[in-house]
Amino acid sequence: MENNIDDVKIVLVDEEGNEHSFVEYERIFMEDDRQYALLLAVDELDDDEAELYVFKIEVDEEGEDNYTVVEDPQEIEEVENAYHDLIEYDEEDEEDEEL
């Protein structure tokens, strides 16, 4: 999977206390100030068919990002659509630079 992957590991702890390491593949900023992160599991970095995980980001009083997995299919679809719009915008921007 190719992108400007952030080298900073994000370690999240699941409900059973297991740690999972991710890197941020892309951050999506919605018009209503919601933020989402598309995360890639560190152990899947070299896998061409790696799965991206959608997390909602909420910033606490101390300015720290809190990640919550998104399970609602409608919300996931909304984030996917925003991501595709971002990709299309980036591709159009690159084409304009080539002219």
MARMIMI-718979 format. One record per residue: residue number from 1; residue in three letters; chain; x, y, z of N, C-alpha, C in turn. Coordinates in steps of 0.1 Angstrom, whole numbers, always signed. Layout:
+-----+-----+-------+-------+-------+-------+-------+-------+-------+-------+-------+-------+
|   n | res | chain |  n.px |  n.py |  n.pz | ca.px | ca.py | ca.pz |  c.px |  c.py |  c.pz |
+-----+-----+-------+-------+-------+-------+-------+-------+-------+-------+-------+-------+
| NUM | ALA |     A |     X |     Y |     Z |     X |     Y |     Z |     X |     Y |     Z |
...
+-----+-----+-------+-------+-------+-------+-------+-------+-------+-------+-------+-------+
//
This chain:
+-----+-----+-------+-------+-------+-------+-------+-------+-------+-------+-------+-------+
|   n | res | chain |  n.px |  n.py |  n.pz | ca.px | ca.py | ca.pz |  c.px |  c.py |  c.pz |
+-----+-----+-------+-------+-------+-------+-------+-------+-------+-------+-------+-------+
|   1 | MET |     A |    +8 |   -12 |    +0 |    +0 |    +0 |    +0 |    +9 |   +12 |    +0 |
|   2 | GLU |     A |    +6 |   +22 |    -9 |   +15 |   +33 |   -10 |    +8 |   +46 |    -7 |
|   3 | ASN |     A |   +15 |   +54 |    +2 |   +10 |   +67 |    +6 |   +21 |   +74 |   +14 |
|   4 | ASN |     A |   +18 |   +86 |   +19 |   +27 |   +93 |   +27 |   +25 |   +88 |   +42 |
|   5 | ILE |     A |   +28 |   +76 |   +45 |   +25 |   +70 |   +58 |   +34 |   +76 |   +68 |
|   6 | ASP |     A |   +27 |   +80 |   +79 |   +34 |   +86 |   +90 |   +42 |   +75 |   +97 |
|   7 | ASP |     A |   +55 |   +78 |  +101 |   +63 |   +69 |  +107 |   +61 |   +67 |  +122 |
|   8 | VAL |     A |   +52 |   +76 |  +127 |   +49 |   +75 |  +142 |   +39 |   +64 |  +145 |
|   9 | LYS |     A |   +43 |   +55 |  +154 |   +34 |   +45 |  +157 |   +24 |   +50 |  +167 |
|  10 | ILE |     A |   +12 |   +45 |  +165 |    +1 |   +47 |  +174 |    -3 |   +34 |  +180 |
|  11 | VAL |     A |    -2 |   +33 |  +193 |    -4 |   +21 |  +200 |   -18 |   +22 |  +207 |
|  12 | LEU |     A |   -27 |   +14 |  +203 |   -41 |   +14 |  +209 |   -43 |    +1 |  +217 |
|  13 | VAL |     A |   -50 |    +2 |  +228 |   -53 |    -9 |  +237 |   -67 |   -13 |  +235 |
|  14 | ASP |     A |   -70 |   -26 |  +232 |   -84 |   -30 |  +230 |   -90 |   -33 |  +244 |
|  15 | GLU |     A |  -103 |   -38 |  +243 |  -110 |   -40 |  +255 |  -105 |   -51 |  +264 |
|  16 | GLU |     A |   -97 |   -60 |  +258 |   -91 |   -71 |  +266 |   -77 |   -68 |  +270 |
|  17 | GLY |     A |   -72 |   -55 |  +268 |   -59 |   -51 |  +273 |   -48 |   -54 |  +263 |
|  18 | ASN |     A |   -51 |   -59 |  +251 |   -40 |   -62 |  +241 |   -36 |   -49 |  +234 |
|  19 | GLU |     A |   -24 |   -47 |  +232 |   -19 |   -36 |  +224 |   -18 |   -39 |  +209 |
|  20 | HIS |     A |   -22 |   -29 |  +201 |   -21 |   -30 |  +187 |   -14 |   -18 |  +181 |
|  21 | SER |     A |    -4 |   -20 |  +173 |    +4 |    -8 |  +167 |    -1 |    -5 |  +153 |
|  22 | PHE |     A |    -3 |    +8 |  +151 |    -8 |   +13 |  +138 |    +1 |   +25 |  +134 |
|  23 | VAL |     A |    +0 |   +28 |  +121 |    +5 |   +40 |  +116 |    -6 |   +47 |  +109 |
|  24 | GLU |     A |    -6 |   +61 |  +109 |   -17 |   +68 |  +103 |   -14 |   +69 |   +88 |
|  25 | TYR |     A |   -23 |   +64 |   +80 |   -23 |   +64 |   +66 |   -28 |   +77 |   +60 |
|  26 | GLU |     A |   -39 |   +81 |   +66 |   -45 |   +94 |   +61 |   -54 |   +99 |   +72 |
|  27 | ARG |     A |   -54 |  +113 |   +73 |   -64 |  +119 |   +82 |   -74 |  +126 |   +74 |
|  28 | ILE |     A |   -87 |  +125 |   +78 |   -98 |  +130 |   +71 |  -104 |  +141 |   +80 |
|  29 | PHE |     A |  -105 |  +153 |   +74 |  -112 |  +164 |   +81 |  -125 |  +167 |   +75 |
|  30 | MET |     A |  -136 |  +165 |   +82 |  -150 |  +167 |   +77 |  -154 |  +181 |   +79 |
|  31 | GLU |     A |  -163 |  +186 |   +71 |  -168 |  +200 |   +71 |  -174 |  +204 |   +85 |
|  32 | ASP |     A |  -179 |  +194 |   +92 |  -185 |  +197 |  +105 |  -174 |  +196 |  +117 |
|  33 | ASP |     A |  -162 |  +197 |  +114 |  -150 |  +196 |  +123 |  -148 |  +182 |  +129 |
|  34 | ARG |     A |  -155 |  +172 |  +124 |  -151 |  +159 |  +129 |  -138 |  +155 |  +122 |
|  35 | GLN |     A |  -130 |  +146 |  +129 |  -118 |  +141 |  +123 |  -118 |  +126 |  +124 |
|  36 | TYR |     A |  -112 |  +120 |  +113 |  -111 |  +106 |  +113 |   -97 |  +102 |  +108 |
|  37 | ALA |     A |   -92 |   +91 |  +113 |   -79 |   +86 |  +108 |   -81 |   +72 |  +102 |
|  38 | LEU |     A |   -74 |   +71 |   +90 |   -74 |   +58 |   +84 |   -60 |   +52 |   +89 |
|  39 | LEU |     A |   -61 |   +41 |   +97 |   -49 |   +35 |  +103 |   -46 |   +22 |   +96 |
|  40 | LEU |     A |   -33 |   +19 |   +95 |   -28 |    +7 |   +89 |   -20 |    +0 |  +100 |
|  41 | ALA |     A |   -24 |   -13 |  +103 |   -17 |   -21 |  +113 |    -2 |   -22 |  +109 |
|  42 | VAL |     A |    +7 |   -20 |  +118 |   +21 |   -21 |  +116 |   +25 |   -35 |  +110 |
|  43 | ASP |     A |   +19 |   -45 |  +115 |   +23 |   -59 |  +110 |   +17 |   -61 |   +96 |
|  44 | GLU |     A |   +10 |   -52 |   +90 |    +5 |   -53 |   +76 |   +11 |   -43 |   +66 |
|  45 | LEU |     A |   +21 |   -36 |   +71 |   +27 |   -26 |   +62 |   +32 |   -31 |   +49 |
|  46 | ASP |     A |   +37 |   -43 |   +48 |   +43 |   -48 |   +36 |   +32 |   -56 |   +28 |
|  47 | ASP |     A |   +20 |   -57 |   +33 |   +10 |   -65 |   +26 |    +2 |   -56 |   +16 |
|  48 | ASP |     A |    +2 |   -60 |    +3 |    -4 |   -52 |    -7 |   -19 |   -51 |    -5 |
|  49 | GLU |     A |   -25 |   -61 |    +2 |   -39 |   -61 |    +4 |   -43 |   -58 |   +19 |
|  50 | ALA |     A |   -34 |   -50 |   +25 |   -37 |   -46 |   +39 |   -50 |   -39 |   +41 |
|  51 | GLU |     A |   -56 |   -40 |   +52 |   -69 |   -34 |   +55 |   -66 |   -21 |   +63 |
|  52 | LEU |     A |   -74 |   -11 |   +58 |   -74 |    +2 |   +66 |   -85 |    +2 |   +76 |
|  53 | TYR |     A |   -82 |    +7 |   +88 |   -91 |    +8 |   +99 |   -96 |   +22 |  +100 |
|  54 | VAL |     A |  -109 |   +24 |  +102 |  -114 |   +38 |  +104 |  -116 |   +41 |  +118 |
|  55 | PHE |     A |  -110 |   +52 |  +123 |  -111 |   +56 |  +137 |  -115 |   +70 |  +137 |
|  56 | LYS |     A |  -124 |   +73 |  +146 |  -128 |   +87 |  +149 |  -118 |   +93 |  +159 |
|  57 | ILE |     A |  -114 |  +105 |  +156 |  -105 |  +112 |  +165 |  -112 |  +123 |  +173 |
|  58 | GLU |     A |  -111 |  +122 |  +186 |  -116 |  +133 |  +195 |  -105 |  +138 |  +203 |
|  59 | VAL |     A |  -103 |  +151 |  +204 |   -92 |  +157 |  +211 |   -97 |  +160 |  +225 |
|  60 | ASP |     A |   -89 |  +156 |  +235 |   -93 |  +158 |  +249 |   -89 |  +172 |  +254 |
|  61 | GLU |     A |   -91 |  +175 |  +267 |   -88 |  +188 |  +272 |   -73 |  +191 |  +272 |
|  62 | GLU |     A |   -65 |  +181 |  +272 |   -50 |  +183 |  +271 |   -45 |  +183 |  +257 |
|  63 | GLY |     A |   -53 |  +183 |  +247 |   -49 |  +183 |  +234 |   -44 |  +170 |  +228 |
|  64 | GLU |     A |   -47 |  +159 |  +235 |   -43 |  +146 |  +231 |   -54 |  +140 |  +222 |
|  65 | ASP |     A |   -50 |  +132 |  +211 |   -60 |  +126 |  +203 |   -64 |  +113 |  +209 |
|  66 | ASN |     A |   -77 |  +111 |  +210 |   -83 |   +98 |  +214 |   -90 |   +92 |  +202 |
|  67 | TYR |     A |   -86 |   +79 |  +200 |   -91 |   +71 |  +188 |  -102 |   +62 |  +192 |
|  68 | THR |     A |  -113 |   +62 |  +185 |  -124 |   +53 |  +187 |  -128 |   +46 |  +174 |
|  69 | VAL |     A |  -128 |   +33 |  +174 |  -130 |   +26 |  +162 |  -145 |   +29 |  +157 |
|  70 | VAL |     A |  -146 |   +31 |  +144 |  -159 |   +34 |  +138 |  -165 |   +20 |  +133 |
|  71 | GLU |     A |  -177 |   +17 |  +138 |  -183 |    +5 |  +134 |  -196 |    +7 |  +126 |
|  72 | ASP |     A |  -201 |   +19 |  +126 |  -214 |   +22 |  +119 |  -211 |   +22 |  +104 |
|  73 | PRO |     A |  -217 |   +13 |   +97 |  -215 |   +13 |   +82 |  -217 |   +26 |   +75 |
|  74 | GLN |     A |  -227 |   +33 |   +79 |  -231 |   +46 |   +73 |  -219 |   +56 |   +75 |
|  75 | GLU |     A |  -214 |   +57 |   +87 |  -203 |   +66 |   +91 |  -190 |   +62 |   +83 |
|  76 | ILE |     A |  -188 |   +49 |   +82 |  -176 |   +44 |   +74 |  -177 |   +48 |   +60 |
|  77 | GLU |     A |  -189 |   +47 |   +54 |  -192 |   +51 |   +40 |  -189 |   +66 |   +38 |
|  78 | GLU |     A |  -194 |   +73 |   +48 |  -192 |   +88 |   +47 |  -177 |   +91 |   +47 |
|  79 | VAL |     A |  -169 |   +85 |   +55 |  -154 |   +87 |   +56 |  -148 |   +82 |   +43 |
|  80 | GLU |     A |  -152 |   +71 |   +38 |  -147 |   +65 |   +25 |  -150 |   +75 |   +14 |
|  81 | ASN |     A |  -162 |   +81 |   +13 |  -165 |   +91 |    +3 |  -156 |  +103 |    +4 |
|  82 | ALA |     A |  -154 |  +108 |   +16 |  -145 |  +119 |   +18 |  -131 |  +116 |   +14 |
|  83 | TYR |     A |  -126 |  +104 |   +17 |  -113 |  +100 |   +13 |  -112 |  +100 |    -3 |
|  84 | HIS |     A |  -122 |   +94 |    -9 |  -122 |   +94 |   -24 |  -122 |  +108 |   -30 |
|  85 | ASP |     A |  -129 |  +117 |   -24 |  -129 |  +131 |   -28 |  -116 |  +137 |   -27 |
|  86 | LEU |     A |  -109 |  +134 |   -16 |   -95 |  +139 |   -13 |   -86 |  +134 |   -23 |
|  87 | ILE |     A |   -87 |  +121 |   -27 |   -78 |  +115 |   -37 |   -80 |  +121 |   -50 |
|  88 | GLU |     A |   -93 |  +123 |   -54 |   -96 |  +130 |   -67 |   -90 |  +144 |   -67 |
|  89 | TYR |     A |   -92 |  +151 |   -56 |   -87 |  +165 |   -56 |   -72 |  +165 |   -57 |
|  90 | ASP |     A |   -65 |  +156 |   -50 |   -50 |  +155 |   -52 |   -46 |  +152 |   -66 |
|  91 | GLU |     A |   -53 |  +143 |   -72 |   -50 |  +139 |   -86 |   -52 |  +151 |   -95 |
|  92 | GLU |     A |   -63 |  +159 |   -94 |   -65 |  +170 |  -102 |   -54 |  +181 |   -99 |
|  93 | ASP |     A |   -50 |  +182 |   -87 |   -40 |  +192 |   -83 |   -27 |  +189 |   -90 |
|  94 | GLU |     A |   -23 |  +176 |   -90 |   -11 |  +171 |   -97 |   -12 |  +174 |  -112 |
|  95 | GLU |     A |   -23 |  +171 |  -118 |   -25 |  +174 |  -132 |   -23 |  +189 |  -135 |
|  96 | ASP |     A |   -28 |  +197 |  -127 |   -27 |  +212 |  -129 |   -12 |  +216 |  -128 |
|  97 | GLU |     A |    -4 |  +210 |  -119 |   +10 |  +213 |  -118 |   +18 |  +209 |  -130 |
|  98 | GLU |     A |   +13 |  +198 |  -137 |   +20 |  +193 |  -149 |   +19 |  +203 |  -161 |
|  99 | LEU |     A |    +8 |  +211 |  -161 |    +6 |  +220 |  -172 |   +14 |  +231 |  -172 |
+-----+-----+-------+-------+-------+-------+-------+-------+-------+-------+-------+-------+
//
